[in-house]
């Protein structure tokens, strides 16, 4: 029997979710809902939804009347708490776009509610399902980099510029999630500084001085590993690059490199008298399986419903941890770079 789903929010990312669930043999998209009529019209034209008998509505409140198994939520982050809570209380399984909410206490409440309702709550942390991230985690765990020393990441582009969250909340969760996944641990402290240029008058709980367009983040781990992340949505130089450096080599995930998204750059320094000489320098392109990360997310969500087993790498609990980390980074940003300890 197919899993009956409704998709709430069919903007840029919701459209991708719709495409994947329409193509999945174990899913039946029953309805889409979006208050933006243009989004609904575009989806109808692109996918022929009415011909498929799919309900198209601007009011999600009618959805409980049509019999659903799960709800896919791809709406602005500020709406997540209310919508996810209502969906869980109605007995639906939920796949939510990241971040789970903008408040760690709300995330914890929703995760516990899902547990009480015996329903699956999964967060769409798409990068954790990327073949390069999966293979990279295996390489790090195998010890091929030697002693892990530090990491860095850059996530920059020229728009889109959001008005509900700043560049930190829009972009950082991806790289934080990858670092945590590869290291098998969460940061114990964070530090951040940033700049507001475009929207000083757009203020939120996390951004009382305006939405930061550029942010530098420092993640501090208990293992002594540290990572620096550069985030900016006002930079014509589009980059999606993350690196973990060890004593024997560096692992580089460069999403903009279509030919070699994951490379292992081997090399180490050998002491010779008073000098250090580079040795063993070899660049290895890592072969990856062919798979669309979002397709993997959709497949895993349907599997969690079918098996009633939560997704270990993208559950509500992991989503809560990441929101807690982001909240602490925001505090450091507001306090102009003060180091903030994270209490999980």
Secondary structure, DSSP 8 states (H G I E B T S, - for coil): --EEEEEE--SHHHHHHHHHHHH-TTEEEEEEE-S-HHHHHHHHHHH-TTTTT-EEES-GGGGGGG--SEEEE-S-GGGHHHHHHHHHHTT-EEEEESSS-S-HHHHHHHHHHHHHHT--EEEE-GGGGSHHHHHHHHHHHTTTT-SEEEEEEEEEEE----SSS-HHHHHHHHHHHHHHHHHTS-EEEEEEEEE--SBTT---SS-TT-B-SEEEEEEEETTS-EEEEEEESEEEEEEEEEEEEESSEEEEEETT-SS-SEEEEEEEEEEETTEEEEEEEEEEE-------HHHHHHHHHHHHHHHT---TTSBHHHHHHHHHHHHHHHHHHHTTS--EE---
